[in-house]
Amino acid sequence: MRLAAAAAFDQAPVEWRVTADEAQAASADVVVATPDVQWPAAVSFDPEQPDALLPAVRARLARGALGRLYVVTSPRAGSGATTLALELAARAAWAGKACFVDRDPTGGAVARLGLASAVPSTRTNDPPATVPLQGGIRLLRCPAQEADDADVYVIRTLSEFDTVVVDAGRIGADDAVVTRARAVLVVIAATASCASAAGELLEGLRDRPTALVANHTGWGGEVNRAELERLAGHRVTAELPFSAAVRDAERDGLCSVPRWTSWSRRVGRLYQALERL
């Protein structure tokens, strides 16, 4: 069966890299499965219609090109990464199908939204199952396993949604979600320690498209923008001011912050910039 599937790729474009794997590769643009393998979101190979495989793969590649993946992370807990990721997902939901992914094994975002019992962590081989949130967002909780397994799950959602925003928890430069991301947003609080920690993280991401977002700036901020940039060794892409409305939304487990706030308006401008990448 695998030999028949491999032969179906004989006429594939020379720039395609085709490999035979026992496990689903997170970095693959398209996964093809033989009938004896149950991999959700994979293109199914029909041995009775081998000529149908290449058109199906091309169609999946075209669909996958539409899926935008943004990864939001932070070197310190409490910097506002989850709040920003939810707000970006809410913005994306205005224009198309958007999914917010809680990749943190502890399920921090799910717990904050009061959905820990309603959204159990799933096994890697389960179909991606999402639940609805306010504003038309769908929520996916990653399997509580190793990062590589979770990333396989995340990448499968790209064929189902126009935009996927990942609240990533800790990341590595070679993680599949990072290598596939249109942009990685590193969120820091306006403190010297957080900016310094971000510098180490950004150094590892220097070959990736990254944006440094300074949160809770202005009133109550420990250091100014110039000092944050010096400590992080990276230009600040966006400053999000301190807002009581943001604090209230986080406390009340809301998915988004009121649109009239300065914080939300600046996130809107950040989202527009991301869409132009």
C-alpha positions in Angstrom: 0.0 0.0 0.0 2.8 2.4 0.9 4.6 1.6 -2.3 1.5 2.4 -4.3 1.1 5.7 -2.5 4.8 6.5 -3.2 4.4 5.7 -6.9 1.5 8.1 -7.0 4.0 10.9 -6.4 6.1 10.0 -9.4 4.7 13.0 -11.3 4.9 15.4 -8.4 6.7 18.7 -8.9 10.5 18.4 -8.4 10.4 21.0 -5.6 8.2 18.8 -3.4 10.0 16.8 -0.8 8.2 13.6 -0.2 9.1 11.3 2.7 7.6 8.1 4.1 7.1 8.3 7.9 5.6 6.0 10.6 4.4 9.0 12.6 2.7 12.2 11.5 5.3 14.9 11.0 4.5 18.3 12.6 6.6 20.2 10.0 4.8 18.6 6.9 2.7 21.0 4.8 0.5 18.1 3.8 0.2 14.6 5.2 -1.1 11.7 3.1 -2.5 8.6 4.9 -3.2 5.1 3.5 -6.6 3.6 4.3 -5.1 1.6 7.2 -3.9 4.7 9.0 -6.3 7.1 10.8 -4.7 10.5 10.9 -7.2 13.4 11.3 -6.9 16.1 8.6 -4.7 13.9 6.4 -5.3 13.5 2.7 -6.6 10.0 2.2 -4.9 7.8 -0.5 -7.3 5.6 -2.5 -5.3 2.8 -4.1 -8.1 2.4 -6.7 -7.8 6.0 -7.7 -4.1 6.9 -7.5 -4.3 9.7 -10.1 -6.6 11.6 -7.7 -3.8 12.0 -5.1 -1.8 14.8 -6.6 -4.8 17.1 -7.2 -5.9 16.4 -3.6 -2.5 17.4 -2.3 -2.4 20.5 -4.4 -5.9 21.5 -3.1 -4.8 21.0 0.5 -1.7 23.1 -0.1 -3.9 25.9 -1.5 -6.1 25.7 1.6 -3.1 25.6 4.0 -1.7 28.7 2.4 -4.8 30.6 3.7 -4.2 29.6 7.3 -2.3 32.3 9.2 -0.5 31.2 12.4 0.5 33.7 15.1 2.3 32.5 18.2 2.1 34.6 21.4 4.6 33.9 24.2 6.3 35.6 27.1 9.5 35.1 29.1 7.5 35.7 32.4 4.1 34.7 33.6 1.6 37.5 34.2 2.9 39.7 31.3 -0.5 39.5 29.5 0.3 37.0 26.7 -3.0 35.2 27.1 -5.0 38.4 27.0 -3.2 39.6 23.9 -3.7 36.2 22.2 -7.4 36.2 22.9 -7.8 39.8 21.6 -5.9 38.9 18.4 -8.2 35.9 17.9 -11.2 38.1 18.5 -10.0 40.5 15.8 -9.4 37.6 13.4 -12.9 36.3 14.0 -14.4 39.5 12.6 -13.0 38.6 9.1 -13.0 34.8 9.0 -12.8 31.6 10.9 -10.5 32.0 13.9 -9.2 29.6 16.4 -7.5 30.3 19.8 -5.2 27.6 20.9 -4.2 27.0 24.5 -0.8 25.2 24.1 0.2 25.6 27.7 0.2 22.1 29.3 -1.2 23.6 32.5 -4.2 24.9 30.5 -3.9 28.4 31.9 -6.1 30.1 29.4 -8.8 27.4 29.7 -8.8 27.8 33.5 -9.0 31.6 33.3 -12.0 31.3 31.0 -13.7 29.0 33.5 -13.7 26.1 30.9 -11.3 23.6 32.5 -14.1 21.0 32.9 -15.7 21.7 29.6 -12.6 21.5 27.5 -10.6 18.4 28.5 -7.1 17.9 27.1 -7.2 15.4 24.3 -5.0 12.7 22.9 -2.8 13.6 19.9 -4.6 11.3 17.6 -8.0 12.6 18.4 -9.6 14.9 15.8 -9.1 18.6 16.6 -12.2 19.3 18.7 -13.0 23.0 19.4 -15.6 24.7 21.5 -17.2 28.1 20.8 -16.2 31.3 22.7 -17.6 34.8 22.7 -17.2 36.7 19.5 -17.1 33.8 17.1 -13.8 32.4 18.3 -13.2 28.6 18.5 -11.1 27.3 21.4 -8.7 24.3 21.1 -6.8 22.9 24.0 -3.7 21.0 23.0 -2.9 17.5 24.2 -1.2 17.6 27.6 1.9 15.9 26.2 5.3 16.9 24.8 5.5 20.1 22.7 6.2 18.2 19.5 3.0 16.2 19.9 1.0 19.3 20.7 2.4 21.1 17.7 1.2 18.3 15.4 -2.3 19.0 16.8 -2.0 22.7 16.3 -0.8 22.5 12.7 -3.6 20.3 11.7 -6.0 23.1 12.5 -4.5 25.3 9.8 -6.5 23.6 7.2 -9.7 24.3 9.1 -9.3 28.0 10.0 -8.3 31.2 8.3 -6.3 32.3 11.4 -4.9 30.4 14.3 -3.6 32.3 17.4 -1.5 30.2 19.8 -1.1 31.0 23.4 2.2 29.1 23.4 3.6 29.0 26.9 7.3 28.2 26.6 8.7 27.8 23.1 11.9 26.9 21.4 13.2 28.3 18.1 12.8 24.9 16.4 9.3 24.2 17.6 7.0 23.4 14.7 4.6 26.1 15.6 7.4 28.6 15.6 8.8 27.6 12.2 5.4 27.7 10.7 4.3 31.0 12.3 3.7 34.1 10.3 4.9 36.0 13.3 6.0 35.3 16.9 4.9 37.9 19.4 7.0 38.2 22.6 5.0 40.0 25.3 6.8 41.7 28.2 5.7 43.7 31.1 7.4 47.1 31.5 10.0 45.8 33.9 13.7 45.5 33.7 13.7 41.8 34.6 11.1 40.9 32.0 12.9 42.8 29.3 16.2 41.2 30.1 14.6 37.7 30.0 13.0 38.6 26.6 16.5 39.4 25.3 17.5 35.7 25.8 14.3 34.5 24.1 14.6 36.8 21.2 18.2 35.9 20.6 17.1 32.3 19.9 14.4 33.6 17.6 16.6 36.0 15.6 16.0 34.0 12.4 12.2 34.1 12.9 9.7 37.0 12.2 9.2 38.4 15.7 7.5 41.3 17.3 8.3 42.6 20.8 5.1 43.9 22.6 5.5 46.0 25.7 2.4 45.6 27.9 1.2 47.7 30.8 3.3 50.7 29.8 2.9 54.2 31.1 1.3 54.5 34.6 2.9 51.9 36.9 5.6 50.9 34.4 9.0 50.4 35.9 11.1 51.4 32.8 10.4 53.4 29.6 10.5 52.2 26.0 14.1 53.1 25.3 15.3 51.1 28.4 13.1 48.2 27.4 14.6 48.1 24.0 18.1 48.4 25.4 17.6 45.5 27.8 15.8 43.3 25.3 18.2 44.1 22.4 15.2 44.4 20.1 12.9 47.2 18.9 9.6 47.5 20.6 6.9 46.9 17.9 3.9 48.0 20.0 3.3 49.5 23.4 0.0 48.6 25.1 -0.8 51.0 27.9 -2.0 50.1 31.4 -5.8 49.8 31.5 -8.1 49.1 34.3 -10.5 47.6 31.7 -7.9 45.0 30.8 -7.4 44.1 34.4 -11.2 43.7 34.8 -11.5 41.5 31.7 -8.8 39.2 33.0 -10.4 39.0 36.4 -13.8 38.3 35.0 -12.6 35.7 32.5 -13.7 37.6 29.4 -12.4 36.8 25.9 -11.8 40.4 24.8 -11.4 43.9 26.1 -13.9 46.6 25.4 -13.2 48.2 22.0 -13.3 51.8 23.3 -10.2 51.3 25.4 -6.8 52.7 24.3 -5.3 49.2 24.9 -7.8 47.6 22.5 -7.3 50.2 19.8 -3.6 49.7 19.9 -4.1 45.9 19.6 -6.2 46.6 16.6 -3.4 48.6 14.9 -1.0 45.7 15.8 -3.3 43.2 14.2 -3.5 45.3 11.0 0.3 45.4 10.9 0.4 41.6 11.3 -2.0 41.1 8.5 0.2 43.0 6.2 3.2 40.7 6.7 
